[in-house]
Amino acid sequence: MGSPSTATLWWVRRDFRLADNPALQAAIAGGEAVLPLFVLNPAMLRKAGPVRSEWLMASLAALDADLAASGGPGLSVVQGRPTEVVPRVAQQVSASSVHISADFAPYGRSRDAAVSTAVGAVGVELVATGSPYGVAPGTLKNKSGSAFQVFTPYWRAWSDHGVNAPAAAVDPFTVQWLAAADRATPEAVEPELVERAGEQAATRRWHQWLDRDRAGVDDYVDLHNLPGVDATSRLSIPLKWGQLHPRTVLADLAKHQSKGAAGLAREIAWRDFFAEVLFYRPDAITKPIRPEFAAMPTDDPGSDPQAAQRLQAWQQGRTGFPLVDAGMRQMLADGWMHNRIRLVTASFLIKDLHIGWEHGADWFMNCLRDGDIPQNQLNWQWVAGCGTDAAPFFRVFNPTGQATKFDPDGDYIRRYVPELADVAPQYLHEPWTAPGGAPAGYPEPIVDHATERKEALRRYELIKGG
Ligand SMILES: Cc1cc2nc3c(=O)[nH]c(=O)nc-3n(C[C@H](O)[C@H](O)[C@H](O)COP(=O)(O)OP(=O)(O)OC[C@H]3O[C@@H](n4cnc5c(N)ncnc54)[C@H](O)[C@@H]3O)c2cc1C
């Protein structure tokens, strides 16, 4: 086949899949040759930290392999700034348009506006089709025509609006794929990780979970708070990177018609809600949505050595509170943490250690494979009581009470805190009460919860109603 006179670019950012992909569909709709492009911006990669960078590399390699298996040269990974790379590659192949899935977070929006101008200057159009969400931010309005601030009415409107059916499958063998002249050789990644990061593995794992007899979708509502049972979907990583789209997930859930399936769909709506909130409040990445919380006195690890030590103990899972430590160590070991334990560990940092939520959010972004600005920052604000529709600040989790309630047999704690593996059940949640104290190597509690709870409420009184 001779070289085409026109082509399109499919510029991949976080939608690493071939199925249910409206932006890819739009790129191939005109029958032109398609160049699948990923722009690797070294500055952004440094900011992402090692955990997300590794998963990005694995995701790139997996999509590259899937595209190569479809008879093409694979994914073109080109290094540089998007405003320079995208117009240059578009010109290389005489592309008429560049297709993307819309980005709604602050950095993505300003990047896309700048790239739209840059490609426009060389006569190429940037076309956004679809989004990473079930219902894209900015779609829903309340009765007075403004954005929703509260989840439950948002969720009702979200349910009434409905989510589109998955996009029709494309046959990659019918597409003429192109490659960029200056494509880089992606960094080598362990084949096992590449396999796990791919679209097919994500789809397989999701279906296996849906089909499980126990601790699968139908038990979700009853079991999802128990970290020792492993009863959640683990969708957050493929949803973050786009190996699965929420449309596909919601269409699969609709076939189940169970309490568990409805409960999981509601969680997916929370994901859309937080993206919506950040869309209207881009400053919420760093600033509390409820302004009075800007005056909350916190202990600053930057200037207070005790706060720095406590932050480090929390980060490394060495607080002496078994459930908190298990969660922080799960995140270090697996790049993922169970939701209930994210709530407990976040609350502990904010209300037992009095350290600002932004420090915790930064650490989570550094350690989580699913680390995602809208979900992470707004969940942190939710726990800190300063977000929209957030948990009231005065509701302080007791880390021991949470452990006895949600990990009663200690399966989760024993899995991640080996020093406690042989502690008798009656002492597991408070190992400092065991005869002879906590086992060697496991720290004493770094604070007294009852004292710090009072201190948190005292500080809250200072800003309440402010
Ligand atoms: C402090 C804190 C930080 C968090 N940071 C992130 C983050 O960076 N990225 C991220 O994807 N999630 C984040 N979450 C939300 C939640 O903890 C994870 O999405 C969930 O634990 C992932 O596991 P799962 O896929 O098995 O969840 P499941 O319970 O199976 O839920 C299915 C999906 O619903 C969505 N969902 C569930 N709970 C929430 C929630 N509270 N907020 C928004 N969406 C939700 C997720 O997309 C999740 O994959 C955070 C929560 C807290 C409390």
The ligand as a Tripos MOL2 file, in Angstrom:
@<TRIPOS>MOLECULE
LIG
   53    58     1     0     0
SMALL
NO_CHARGES

@<TRIPOS>ATOM
      1 C1         -7.4410    9.2040   51.5490 C.3       1 LIG1
      2 C2         -7.9220    8.4910   50.3070 C.ar      1 LIG1
      3 C3         -7.2000    8.6040   49.1120 C.ar      1 LIG1
      4 C4         -7.6650    7.9800   47.9510 C.ar      1 LIG1
      5 N1         -6.9380    8.0940   46.7780 N.ar      1 LIG1
      6 C5         -7.3930    7.5350   45.6330 C.ar      1 LIG1
      7 C6         -6.6700    7.6560   44.4110 C.ar      1 LIG1
      8 O1         -5.6330    8.3100   44.3330 O.2       1 LIG1
      9 N2         -7.1760    7.0210   43.3140 N.ar      1 LIG1
     10 C7         -8.3300    6.3120   43.3480 C.ar      1 LIG1
     11 O2         -8.7360    5.7590   42.3300 O.2       1 LIG1
     12 N3         -9.0460    6.1940   44.4850 N.ar      1 LIG1
     13 C8         -8.6100    6.7730   45.6220 C.ar      1 LIG1
     14 N4         -9.3330    6.6290   46.7890 N.ar      1 LIG1
     15 C9        -10.6550    5.9880   46.7350 C.3       1 LIG1
     16 C10       -10.6800    4.4830   47.0680 C.3       1 LIG1
     17 O3         -9.9880    4.2310   48.2470 O.3       1 LIG1
     18 C11       -10.0950    3.6190   45.9580 C.3       1 LIG1
     19 O4        -10.6630    3.9540   44.7080 O.3       1 LIG1
     20 C12       -10.4100    2.1440   46.2400 C.3       1 LIG1
     21 O5         -9.8820    1.7480   47.4720 O.3       1 LIG1
     22 C13        -9.8340    1.2900   45.1550 C.3       1 LIG1
     23 O6        -10.0520   -0.0660   45.3910 O.3       1 LIG1
     24 P1        -11.1000   -0.8870   44.5260 P.3       1 LIG1
     25 O7        -10.9330   -0.5510   43.0870 O.co2     1 LIG1
     26 O8        -10.9920   -2.3100   44.9200 O.co2     1 LIG1
     27 O9        -12.4500   -0.2350   45.0540 O.3       1 LIG1
     28 P2        -13.9550   -0.7390   45.0290 P.3       1 LIG1
     29 O10       -14.4590   -0.6230   46.4070 O.co2     1 LIG1
     30 O11       -14.1010   -2.0320   44.3410 O.co2     1 LIG1
     31 O12       -14.6900    0.4070   44.2050 O.3       1 LIG1
     32 C14       -14.8080    0.3620   42.7730 C.3       1 LIG1
     33 C15       -14.3780    1.6820   42.1810 C.3       1 LIG1
     34 O13       -15.2210    2.7350   42.6690 O.3       1 LIG1
     35 C16       -14.4620    3.9280   42.8030 C.3       1 LIG1
     36 N5        -14.4110    4.3230   44.2100 N.ar      1 LIG1
     37 C17       -14.5480    3.5480   45.3060 C.ar      1 LIG1
     38 N6        -14.4460    4.2910   46.4320 N.ar      1 LIG1
     39 C18       -14.2280    5.5530   46.0250 C.ar      1 LIG1
     40 C19       -14.0150    6.7800   46.6940 C.ar      1 LIG1
     41 N7        -14.0030    6.8850   48.0350 N.pl3     1 LIG1
     42 N8        -13.7930    7.8820   45.9460 N.ar      1 LIG1
     43 C20       -13.7940    7.8380   44.6060 C.ar      1 LIG1
     44 N9        -13.9990    6.7050   43.9070 N.ar      1 LIG1
     45 C21       -14.1980    5.5790   44.6090 C.ar      1 LIG1
     46 C22       -13.0440    3.5940   42.3550 C.3       1 LIG1
     47 O14       -12.8960    3.9410   40.9980 O.3       1 LIG1
     48 C23       -12.9820    2.0920   42.5550 C.3       1 LIG1
     49 O15       -12.0270    1.4700   41.7300 O.3       1 LIG1
     50 C24        -8.8730    7.2400   47.9710 C.ar      1 LIG1
     51 C25        -9.5870    7.1380   49.1820 C.ar      1 LIG1
     52 C26        -9.1140    7.7450   50.3230 C.ar      1 LIG1
     53 C27        -9.9120    7.6310   51.5920 C.3       1 LIG1
@<TRIPOS>BOND
     1     1     2 1
     2     2     3 ar
     3     2    52 ar
     4     3     4 ar
     5     4     5 ar
     6     4    50 ar
     7     5     6 ar
     8     6     7 ar
     9     6    13 1
    10     7     8 2
    11     7     9 ar
    12     9    10 ar
    13    10    11 2
    14    10    12 ar
    15    12    13 ar
    16    13    14 ar
    17    14    15 1
    18    14    50 ar
    19    15    16 1
    20    16    17 1
    21    16    18 1
    22    18    19 1
    23    18    20 1
    24    20    21 1
    25    20    22 1
    26    22    23 1
    27    23    24 1
    28    24    25 2
    29    24    26 1
    30    24    27 1
    31    27    28 1
    32    28    29 2
    33    28    30 1
    34    28    31 1
    35    31    32 1
    36    32    33 1
    37    33    34 1
    38    33    48 1
    39    34    35 1
    40    35    36 1
    41    35    46 1
    42    36    37 ar
    43    36    45 ar
    44    37    38 ar
    45    38    39 ar
    46    39    40 ar
    47    39    45 ar
    48    40    41 1
    49    40    42 ar
    50    42    43 ar
    51    43    44 ar
    52    44    45 ar
    53    46    47 1
    54    46    48 1
    55    48    49 1
    56    50    51 ar
    57    51    52 ar
    58    52    53 1
@<TRIPOS>SUBSTRUCTURE
     1 LIG1         1 GROUP 0 **** ****
